[in-house]
Amino acid sequence: MTTSSIKSLQIGMHWFPERAGGLDRMYYSLVGALPGAGVAVRGVVAGSPKVAADTGGAINGFGSAGQSLPLRLMAARRALREEIRLSRPDVISSHFALYTFPGLDVTRGIPQVSHFQGPWADESHVEGADSLGQRAKRYLEQSVYARSSRLIVLSEAFGKILTSRYRISPERVRVVPGCVDVEQFNLPITPAEARLKLQLPQDRPIVLAVRRLVRRMGLEDLIDAVKLLKPKHPDVLLLIAGKGRLADELQARIDEAGLQDNVKLLGFVPDQHLATLYRAANISVVPTVALEGFGLITVESLASGTPVLVTPVGGLPEAVAGLSPDLVLPETGAQAIAAGLAGALSGTLKLPEADACRRYAREHFDNSVIAKRVASVYSEAIAAGGMH
C-alpha cells in the first residue's frame, strides 16, 4: 500500500490533550499512527480551536464539549458537511455515534466503519441515567451502526454485545484491540528509581489501579480486598489513580475499614507521571465488575513492565491471557482479588518478568501494529462500497 492511499475522516469525541478519557486516548493514538499505515487522516471532535493548531489543521474542534447538546450536534453536522465539501474521504471512521448521527445524510454513499468502544446506552444506565435518555442513545447508536459496512470491536466480548443487542451481522464485525504508544511507557529506570522519583516507600509492596472512580470499575471490591489482605501483608500499599464522582464515598470506605495507611486515592495523574507510577508498582489490578471492552490500562501496565491482574469481565481476559492465563482472576469480588494479590505478593502466583510484559505489549498492541490492522478493515469497507 502506498503512503496515504486511503483518505479517512475520523469522527471522535474529544481531543485527548483537552479531555482525558479512554475513548479519547484511543482516538488520539490511532489518528497519530494511521498515516504510517497508509491512511491519511482528517477529523472532527468536540474541542477548541487549539485542536486545529495542534494538528496543522488535520483535526478540527467544532466547539466546546460544554455547549448544550443541540448546539453541539448542529456544530458537528456543519463540521462534517464542510469536511466533505473540502475533500471527499474514501471512508468515514466513526469513533463516537453521537457526533456521527447528525451527519448521516451528509455522509451518505461514503463507506463507513464504526469503532465500537462499548454500549454507550448501557454504560449510562449502569451509571444511573434515566430510561428515556437511554432509549434515545440506543436509537442513535443503532442508526449509526446500521449504516456501517464494517464495525471494529476491541474484543470478542464486545463483538457479542454488538451482534446480540444491536442485531449487527457477525460478518460485518472485526476484532482489533486497542493501541498504546508502547515506547511512551517503556521507561529506562528501575522500580526503585521510579519510587524515588515519586517519593514512594522502597520497602512496601505497591499495588496500582488506574481507573475512573465510577460504579462499574469495582473499586469498592478492591478496597475490601486490601482489608482481607492486610492481616497477612500488613505493609501492602494500594494506590488508586483517577478521578470521578465516587471519590468521597471511596475515601469514607477506606476510613471506615481503617485502611488510611494502606490505600491512597491519588486523584488524576497526568500522563507524564503515569508511566513512572506503573513502573513503581509491583503489580497493577483491574477489578472491573461490568462492561469492559478491552481495558487500555492493562496494556499500559504491561508496556511499563508491570504485570497486571484482571477480573474475568468483558475483553479483559483476551488482553492478558496470551501472556499468562494466571493473570485472569477466577471471578469478580473482593475474595478473588485478595487471593490473587496474596499469591502475587507471596510468590505462589508466578508473574511474568518485566521484559516479557513489555515484549507482549509491543508485539500485540503497539500503535503501529494496530494501525495496520485498522487500515485493512478500512480497505475492506471501501471494497464493500457505500452501503453494506
N, C-alpha and C positions, 0 to 999 in steps of 0.2 A: 504494500500500500504506500503510495507516495505521501509525503508530508502534507497534512491538512487536506486530504482528499474528500473528507466529509465536512460539510458546513452544518454545525449544530446550533440550535437556540436552546439554552438551558434555563428553565424556569425554576428559580429557587424560592426559599422562604425569606431568610435574612442573610446579610453578609457577615460571615463569621467574625471578622475583627470588630464588628459593631454589636452583634448579639450572639452570645455563645450558646449553642445547643448542639446536640448530636447530629441532627439532620443538616444544620448549617456547616458544621465541621466537615461532614462527608461531602457536601456540595463543593465547599471551598477546596478540599483536597483533590476532588475529581476534576474540577474545571482547570486546576493547575497542572494536572497530569495528562489530560486528554490530548493536548497538542502534540505531545511526544508519541502518541499512539495514532497519529494521523487524523485527528479530529479538531477542526477549527472551532473555537468557542466564542459565541456571543451569549449574553444572558441578561435576565431581568430579575431583580429581587426587591423586597421592601427594604429600602435603605436611603441613605442621604446622598447628596451629590458627590461626596467624598469617594463613594464606591467607584464611580467612573474615573475619578482622578487616580485612584489606587491601581486601576486595571487598564490604564491607557484607553479608556472608553469601551473596552470589550464587554464589561458587565455594567449595567445601569441600574441605579436605585430609582424606583418610581415614587418614592415618598416614604415618610416615616411609618414604622410599624405601629406607632402610637396613634395614628389617624383613625377616624371611625371606619368601620368595616365597609360601608357603601363607598366612601371616598377611596379607600384602598383598592377595592375591586374595579372601580372606574379607572383609576390610575394604572392598574395592571393591564386592563384592556387596551388603554391608549398606548402604553409602552409596547405591548405585543404587536399592535397594528403598525406602529412606527417601525419596529424592528423588521417586520415582514416587508414593509414598503421599501425599506433601505436595502435589504439583502435577503431574498427569499431562501430560507435554510433548506437543507436536504432532509433534516429530521428535527422534530420538536422533542425535547427531552424534559419531561415534567417531573420535578422532584417534590412538588407540593400542589396537591389538587386544587386548593382554594384559589391560588393565583393563576392556575391554568384554565379553570372553569369559565371565567368571564370572556376569554378569548377563543372559545371553541369554534365560534362561527368564523372568526378571523383566520384561524389556523387550518380550516377545513381543507382537505385534499393534500396536506403535507403529512408524511408518515410520522407517527408519534410513538414514543417509548415512555412508559411511566416507570419511575423508580419508586417502588412501593416500600416506604420506610416503616410502615406499620398502619394498623387500622385506626386512623385518626379519630373517628366517631367513638370507637370502643375505648380508646385511651382517655378521651374526655369523660366518658361515662365512669370509668374507674376512678377518675379524679373528682367525680361528683357533679358533672354537668347535667342540665335538665334534658328530658327526653325529646323535647321539640328541637332543641339545638342539635341533639344527636342525630335525629332523623334528617334534618337539613344537611348535616355534614355527610351522612351516608349517601343521600341522593346525589350530592355534588361529587363525591368520590366515585360513585358508580358511573356517573356520566363521563367523567374523565377517563376511567379505566376502560369503559366500553369503546371509547374512541381509539385506544392504543392497540397497535398491532403486535407489540411485544411489551411485556412487563418484567422488570428486573426486581427480584426479591433478594433479600440479604441471606436467606436461609431456607432450607426445605420447610421448616416450621411455618415461616411466613407465606410460603407458596401455598400451603394447605389452607391458610386463612383466606387467601385471595381466591382460591378455587371454590371453597365451600361457602364463605359468607358473601362474596361478591360475584359468584357464579361466572368466574372467568375460566375459559377453557385451558386446561393444563398445557396444551400445545403452544400457547402464547407466552407461557411463563418461563423465565430463565433465572437460575440461581447464580448471583455474583455477589460475594461477600463485600463488606465494607473495606475501605482502604485507609492506610495510615502512612504518613511520611516516616518510614522506619528510622532513617538516619537522625531525624529530629529527636528521637527518644534513645538513640544509641550513644550515651554519654561516655567519654573516655575517663570515667572516675570510678573509684571503688565505692561500695556501700558505705564504708567508714567515712570516706571523704564527703559523700553526699550528706551524711548525717551531721558532719562537722559544719558544712555549709548552711544547713537548715537549723543548726543548733538543737539537734535531736539527740537523745541519750544513746551512747555507744553500746551500753551493756543490757539493753532490753529488747526482747523480740517485738518487732513492729509489724502490725497488720494494717493494710491500707484498703480503704474503699473510696472510690471516686464516683459520686452519684449525685443526681439532683435529689433534694430532700422532699420527695413526694411519696405517696402511698405505695405504689406497686414495686418500689425498689427494695423492699424487705429490710430496711434499716432497723426497724424495731426488732426483728428476729436477730439481727447481727449484734445489737446491743445486749439482748438477752443471752446470746451465745457467749459473750465475754463474761457475763455473770456466772455462767456454768463452767467456763474455762478457768476462772480466776483461782479457785482452790488449788488446782494443780500447777497453774502458771501465774503466780501472783504478780509477776512483773510485766505481763503482757500489756502492750500499748496499741490500742486501735485508733487510727487516725481516719476521720471521715472528712473528705474534701468535697465541697459543693454547697450550693445554697438552695433554698426552697422554703415553702410555707410550713414545713414540719419542724423547722429549726428549734422553736421554743418547746414544742412537745417532746422532741427527742432529747433536748437538754434536761427537761424535767424527768424523763425516763432514766437518764444517766444518774441524775442526783438521787432519785428515789432508790436506785439499786446500789448507791454508794460507790459508783464507778468513776468518780471525778478524776482519780489518778490514772485510770485505765482507758478511758475513752475521751477523745478530744474532737470537738467539731471545729474544723479549720476555716469554715466558710469557703468562699470562692478562691481557688488557687489559680493564678494566671499561668498561661501556657509555658512561659519561660521557666517557671519553678516546678511544673508538673513532672517533667522527666526526672528531675533531681529527687523529687518525692517518691516516685516509683522505685528509683534506684536505691533509695534509703531503706525501703521496706524489705522484710524477709519474704513476705507473701502478700498478694492482693486477694480480695474476695469480692465476688459479685453475687449478692444474696437475693436477687430478684424473685418476686412471687408471681408476677403476671406480665404478659405481653413484652417479651424481649426478643426483638428480631435478630439481633446479632451481638450487641454489646461491644462497641468500639474500644471501650476501656480494657477489655480482655487483651486485645492486640497491642494497645499502647503499653500495657504492663509487660507483655512478652517481649516487645521491641526494646524495652528498657532492661531486659534480662531478668525480670522478676516473675516467678511462676504465679499462676492465678487459679484460685478455686472458684467454681461456678455452681449454681443450683441447676437442676435439670429442667430449665424452663425455656421454651421457645428455641431460638437459634444458638443459645449459649453452648450446649454440648458440642454442636457442629464446629464452633470456633476453636475449641481446645482439644477435642478427642483425638485428632490426628497427631497431636504432640504426646499426650498421655491420657488414657481413659481415667486414670486415677484423679485427674483434676476436676472431674464431674462428681459432685456430691450425689448420694443415692436419693435424696429428697430435699424439699424446701423445709424451712423451720429451724428454730434455734438449736435443737438437739443435733441435727445432722451437721449444721455449720460448726458447732462446738467440737463435735467428734472429728470432723475434717481438719480443723485448725489444730486440735490436740495432736493428731497424727503428724501434721506438717511440722509443728514446733518440736515434737519429741523425736522426730526422725523415723517413726514407724511407717509414715506415708512417704514413699520415695518421690521426691520432686525433681523435675528436670533441671539440669545445670543452666546457668545464665547463658552460655553460648548456644545451647540447644534451643532455648526460648527465643533468642534473637534470630537465629538462622530460620526457625519455623515461621516467625513473623515476616521475615524478609522474603522468603520463597513463596508464601501464600497470600500475603496481604499488603505488600508494598504498593504504593500509588501506581508505580509503572506497570506492575503485574496486573492490577485490577483494571487500569485504564485500557489495556489491550483487550481484555475480556468484554468490557463495556462497548468498545469500538466495534467488536464483531457482532454484538447484538444490534447496534445501530445499522450496520450493513444489512443484517437480516431484515430489519423493519423496512429499510429503503427498498430492498428487493421485493418485499411483500406488497409495496405500494401504499398509497394514501389511506386506503380503508382496509381493515382486516376482512 
